[in-house]
Amino acid sequence: MLQGIGLKKYFPVTSGVFAAKVRGWIKAVDGVNVHVAEGEALGIVGESGSGKTTLAKLFLLLERPTDGALLFEGQEVQAFSRHDLAHYRRSVQAVFQDPYSSLNPRMRVGNIVAEPLPPEDGLSRAAIHERVAEVLNLVGLPGDSAALYPHEFSGGQRQRIAIARALVTYPKFIILDEPVSALDVSIRAQILNLLKGLQEQLQLAYIMISHDLAAARYLSTRLAVMYAGKVVEMGDCDEVYTGPLHPYTQALLSAALPLHPSLRRQRMTLPGEVPNPLNPPSGCRFHPRCPQAMSQCRTQEPVWKEVSSGHYTACHLY
């Protein structure tokens, strides 16, 4: 359904009068290949600064790629006509991290949810009210919620409103950018269960961006691990969790809470920080922090390999 081929996003670093001189490029996303099929959920995890949110912005067309191709239903998005682009924007929606800032406090919930409906569809006021009531019911909110303002709801209810707004255009694909990280722990499971139920009911495809590895595992069918603008490992979610290949993935999982209190993992402590995207290391970008780095890791960039069926990594160890 949605595919990125060699996606790159570089941001210029400028200096001089009127910022006219480009002195470098921040490589936020650097050659990423991902695909999401209909009804599938792809989790994207990694440290802050790894390029997860920038990749989501490329899918949402909030940023244009510096290089590479973005395909939707087999067609290149960059070559879309105006009509095709409008169809894409209706089909690809987003749920953002903070429900307190993603909803306009001056608008009633009914107007917030109806806002993405394009005026060219020519829907009557009654049809709009009916559609708003339908999606509010889908997310577990009563119909009279449409007359209220966001401040009259709790954090979990606000995120339900944000999900309803994403559903109102009958989308095929939803990008979830940290959808539960701003919520209380007691509410997170409810929202994750809601998202999982909606996916099964409506045959939605998801990309879930998260630093919460447990949440990503619960909702995702496949997992992609990003580091310094690149995907370093991708595969079936359970397979990646039980048998991580890349040393960075192993370190991430060692720091995560186990699924059961009796399980124990050997904690891996990584030295240093995520590299500067303005001047990333040569070779493998993880080698300055990797406990298993070899001489070739410093000079040669690892190639993408399929180590087992559907389980890929970019590492010189394989």
N, C-alpha and C positions, 0 to 999 in steps of 0.2 A: 504493500500500500504506500508506505512512505520510505524513501531511501535517500541516504546521503552518500555521495561518492567523492572521496578525496576532499572533503570540506575543509576550507581554511578561512580563518578570520584574523587578519592582522590590523592592529590599531596603530596609527602613526604617532610617534613622539616628536613634537615639534619644538623649535626654539627660534629666537630672533624676533625682529620687529614683525608684528602681526602674525606671529607663529608661522612664518613663511618657509622656514627651513626644517626639513624632515631629517632628524638625526638618528632615527632607528624605528624599529617596528616591534610592537608587543604581540607575540604569537599566542593569542588566546586559544585558538583552535588550529591545529596544524596537521592536516591530512587525515581526517576522521572518516571511516567508512562504517555506516550503521544502516540497518534496515528493520522495519517493523511491519509485520503482516497483519491482516485483518483479524481482530479479536485477540491479538497478542499484547502482552505487557512487557516492555523492556525497561529494566531498572538501570540507571546510570549513577554510579557512586564514585567517590573520590574526595580528597581533601579540598578545602577552600582554595580557590585559585587554580583548580585543575582544568577549568573550561566547561564545566557542566552547564551552567546557566547561559553562557554565550552560545553553546550549541543549541539550547532550547530557543534562544532568540532567533537563531538562523531558521529553525523550523517554523517559528511564528511570523517570520518575515519582518521582525523588529530590527534585524540587522541583515545586511546583504553580504553574502560570502565574498571574500577576496578572491578565492579560486575554488574549483570543484563544482559539483552539480547536485541539485536537490530535485528529486523526482517524486511525483505524486501520481499514483495509479498509472505508472509507466511513462508519464509525460514530464518533461523538464519544466520546473516551475518558472525559471527565468524566461522561458519562451511563451508563457501563458498570455492569452488575450485578456482583455478587461473582464469578459464574462467568465473565463476560466479562473481568473484570480479571485473574483467574487465568490465563486463556488468553493475555491480552496479555503478562503477565509471563513466561510460558513462551516466547512467540514473539519477544520482544525481549530480547536478552541483550547483555552488554558485555565487552570486553577492555580492561583498564586499562593505564596507562602503565608502572608499575613492577612487574615480576613478583616482586621481592623483598618488597614490602609488600602485594601483593594476594593472597598465599597464606598461609594460617595455618601457621606453622612447627611447631605442635604436632600437626597432623593428617597422617595418611598421604595420599598422592596419591589413592588410590582413594576415600577419604572426601571429599576436597576436590572431586574431579570429580563425585561423586554428590550432593553437597549440594544443588544446585538442583532435583533431582527431587522433585516434591511428594508427600508421604505419601498424599494422597487418591487417587493413581493406583493404590495397592495393589500395587505391584511386589514380587515375591518377591526374596529376597536373591540367588538365582541370576540372576534377570533383571537386577538392578542390576549385578552383577559382569559380566554379558555386555555390557550397554550401556557400562559404563566401559571394558572392554577394546576395544570397537568404536571409541569416539572416541579412545582413546589410539593405536590403530592408524592412525586417520585423520590424526592430527597427527604421525605418524612416531616414536612412542615404543613400546618393547616392552611387552608385557602385564605383565611382572613389575614395571614401574614403579609399579604401584598399591600395592605393599607398602612403598615407600620414602617418605622425608620430603623436603620441598622443598630442604633444605640439601644434599642429596646430588646436586643437579642444577646445571648451569650456567645462566647467565642466559637463553640462548636456549631451553634445554629447559624452564625454568620458564614462559617465555611460551607454549610449546607446551601446557603443562599448563593455563594460563589459557584458551587457546583451546579445549582439550578440554572444560573446565568450561562454556564458553559453548555448546558444541555438544550437550551431553548432553540437553537438553530438546527437541531437534529444532526449533530456532528458525527463523524466516523472516527475521529482521532482526538484525544485530549492529552495535553502535556501538563503533568502535575509537578509543579516546582515546589518541593518541600511541603506537601499539602497538609502535614500533621505536625510539623516541627514547632509551630507557634501555639499549639493547643496543650491543655493539661493532659497528663498521662492517662487519666481515666476516660478522656474523650477520644483519644487517638484510635483506640480499637473500634469504636463506633463508626468513625469516619472511614477507616480502612475497610470495615465490613460493608459499609454503604457503597464505597467505590467498587469493591469486588462484586457485589450484587448487581450494580448498574452495568458493569462490564458484561456479565453473563446474560443479563436481561436484554440489553440493547446491542450486544455484539460490538462493543467499543474496543478500540486499540488505545493503549496508553504508552507514554514515556514517563516514567517516574524518576525524577531527580531527587536524590536524598543522601544525607549523611548518616541516616538511621538505617543500618544494615538489616536489622530485624524487620522493619517496615518494608524495605525494598524486597526482602525475601518473601514476605507474606503476599505481596501484591504482584510480583513479577514472575514471568515465565522464563525470561532470559535476563542475564546480568552483564553489563559492560562496566569495566573499571577504567577510569580515566586518571592520568597523571601528566601534569605539565602540558596540557593541550592535546594529548594523544590517548588513544584507547590501548591499554597494555594487555587486557584480557577480556574475553567474551565467551559466554557459553550458557548452557542450561543452568538455571539459577541454583538448583540443588547440587549440581555437579561442581559448580564453582565454589560453593560454600563448603562442601565436604572434601574436595580435592583441589584447592587453589594451586595454580602453576607458577604465576609470577611472584617474585619475592615481595613486591609491593602489596599484592592482594593478600598474601600470607600475613603481612604485618597489619593490614587493615582488620582482617578477621581475628587476629590474635588480641586486638584491642577492644573488640565488640563483646557485649554480654552474650554468654552461651544461651542456647535455647532452653536448657534445663540446668537447674542449679548444681546438679551433680557432675556436669561436664566441666572439664578443665582444659585450658589451652596454655601452651607455653607462650608467654608474652614476649613479643619482639619489639625492641625499642629502636627506632630509627634516629640516627643523628641528623642534625641540620634541619633545614626547612625546604619547602617546595621551591625549586629554582626560579630565579628571576625570568619571567617570560620575555623580557627585553634582550636577555643574553643567556639562552638556555645552554646547558652543557653539550659538548659534542658527543657523538656516539649515542649510547642509551642515556636518556635524560635522568634515569633513576640511579645511574652508577655511583654518583658521589655519596649516596645514602645506602647503597645496597650491600648487605653483609656477604653476598656471594659474587661480588664484582670480579671480573677477569680483565686481563689487559685489553682484549678486543672490545670490551664494553665501553672503553674510553674513546675509541676511535671509530668503531663501526656501529651504525644504527641497526638494531635487530630487525629482521623481517617478520612478517605475519605468518605464523605457522598453525596448522591444524594438528594438535597433539593427539587428540582423540576425536571421535565422531561429534562434530558440532562444537568442540571446545578449542578455542584459539588463544594464542598468546604471542607477544612480541618479546622474546627473551633469548639470549645466546645460550642459555642452559639447555635448550631443546633443539 
